[in-house]
Every structure is written in structure tokens, then in C-alpha cells.
Amino acid sequence: MQLDQTWRDMIAGRDYALPTVHLLGELAAVTVLIASNLKQPGRLTFQLRGAGSVDRLVMDCDEQLHLRGMAHEAAKVEDGPLTGLLGTGFLTLTLDAPDMRQPYQSQVPLAGDSLAAVFEHYLAQSEQQPARLWLASDSRRAAGLFLQTLPQAAQRDPDGWNRVQALADTLQPSELLQLNSVELLSRVFPEEDVRVYDPRPVIWHCPENWDKVSTMLRSIGREECEAILHEVGEIHVHDDICNRDYRLSAADVVKLFDH
């Protein structure tokens, strides 16, 4: 799986440090890989929180593969191991679907020296099926390879899981980023029976949402909004996950509360 323009759209104007770009790109790739298996309408959200220089990563995706995400840098970010960048923390999954009374949520500690290892640990806890991940990203592309056993696979091919893991372990990050999917699978699994399905488009989906901003401002009340206007002359709301700015003048606030 590879993200090109979608990934570039997501980080445009963000000015993240390169290690942050790598982490967020890998999170985008693994989120799409997992969300692509959603069988019904719903939104899957992964959030990684830690005590490191990158203290928060968020990525969500729905069954139509509408993707959005962001990172928060708590301090100057320098290249180093995952444990240094994120520190001690947790990976939280939230699944929200129309037919659910409330969103499903699960959480595991951050365990592993790479984002792939963190998610392998999570999948082992939640899916109880062996799974492996290979992830890579730069400022142009985010990519991932996801392997997971199917029920009764061991009965049909007892050595299959060990064999495909060994083959995939020869994969280099540069190959994930440079080869298209067919070339990659042919290179990694030259003697395996590989079937390739039609690709599905992934879209960075972060439209303006004035209704959400209006609802939030109404919730804090007219008095508080007018106090902000008196102090700074306008109300400025920044949407972190979509990197959008919303600005309201005194006249806008009057319209907001008088309609």
C-alpha cells in the first residue's frame, strides 16, 4: 500500500521535523491498511500519546478510505529511536459506527522499538492472529506491507507463515517507497502465488466545518465570546487535525448568537 498525493496533501503547510514526518507517514500507512478491512460504515481512529518530543500522533480513516491526521511536537525533535521520540505512553484505538450505541475503544502500552513493532504488539493482543508490518515514509510517499495469517492457513501450508515472513524481512525501506505494488510483491515473493486486487483510492478528507466551530462557540456562550473579542479583537479557532484556521469578527459573533 502506498500513499502519494494524499500523503503530501496531509502534511502540506505543517512544517513538521523530518522524524515526525516519518512517524506520521508510517501511522497513515498502517491506519489505511487496517481501515481497508472495515466491512461496514464506520470511522477508525488511532491515537498515540507519549512523554517524548512527539507527544501525540492521531490518524483516522473511514470505510471509504477518507483519511486525516496530525502530530504534535512538544519539544525540538531530533532523529532517534521511537522510545526517544514518543517516550512512555499508550496506543488507543477508537471505532465509531452508526449502529453502535457508543464508540468501541481499546488501549495498549507503547511496546516496541518501531511503529511497526508497536502495531504488531497491538494486533497480537486484539486480533490473536499472527501479523507482521513493514512501514516506511518520507515527505513524498508513505507505504506499508501488512501480512496476517488466515484461519486454517497452517493446515494448507504448514511452513507458509515462516516462509513469507523470511521473504518479507529482506525488504528494504527504499523498496517500499520506490517500487509500485506489483513490482514489490514480485520482488519479495517471486515463487509465491500472488493475486493483486484492484486498487482503492485513499483521499485526504478535511473539508471546512463551520457548523462544528459554531456549535463549539455556542457551547462556551456569548459572554465568553464577547470577552475574547474585547481582549484580542477577533475569535481565532485552529483545527489541529485539518490544519485549518477559522476567524470570526464581532459582526460574525452577533450573527452566530442572534440566529
Stockholm file with secondary structure:
# STOCKHOLM 1.0

chainA/1-259         MQLDQTWRDMIAGRDYALPTVHLLGELAAVTVLIASNLKQPGRLTFQLRGAGSVDRLVMDCDEQLHLRGMAHEAAKVEDGPLTGLLGTGFLTLTLDAPDMRQPYQSQVPLAGDSLAAVFEHYLAQSEQQPARLWLASDSRRAAGLFLQTLPQAAQRDPDGWNRVQALADTLQPSELLQLNSVELLSRVFPEEDVRVYDPRPVIWHCPENWDKVSTMLRSIGREECEAILHEVGEIHVHDDICNRDYRLSAADVVKLFDH
#=GR chainA/1-259 SS CEESHHHHHHHTTTCCCHHHHHHHHHHHHHHHHHHTTCCSSCEEEEEEECSSSEEEEEEEEETTCEEEEEEEESSCCCSCCHHHHTCSCEEEEEEECTTCSSCEEEEEECCSSSHHHHHHHHHHHHTCSCEEEEEEECSSCEEEEEEECCTTHHHHCTTHHHHHHHHHTTCCHHHHHHSCHHHHHHHHCTTSCCCCCCCCCCEECCCCCHHHHHHHHHHHCHHHHHHHHHHHSSEEEEETTTTEEEEECHHHHHHHHHC
#=GC SS_cons         CEESHHHHHHHTTTCCCHHHHHHHHHHHHHHHHHHTTCCSSCEEEEEEECSSSEEEEEEEEETTCEEEEEEEESSCCCSCCHHHHTCSCEEEEEEECTTCSSCEEEEEECCSSSHHHHHHHHHHHHTCSCEEEEEEECSSCEEEEEEECCTTHHHHCTTHHHHHHHHHTTCCHHHHHHSCHHHHHHHHCTTSCCCCCCCCCCEECCCCCHHHHHHHHHHHCHHHHHHHHHHHSSEEEEETTTTEEEEECHHHHHHHHHC
//
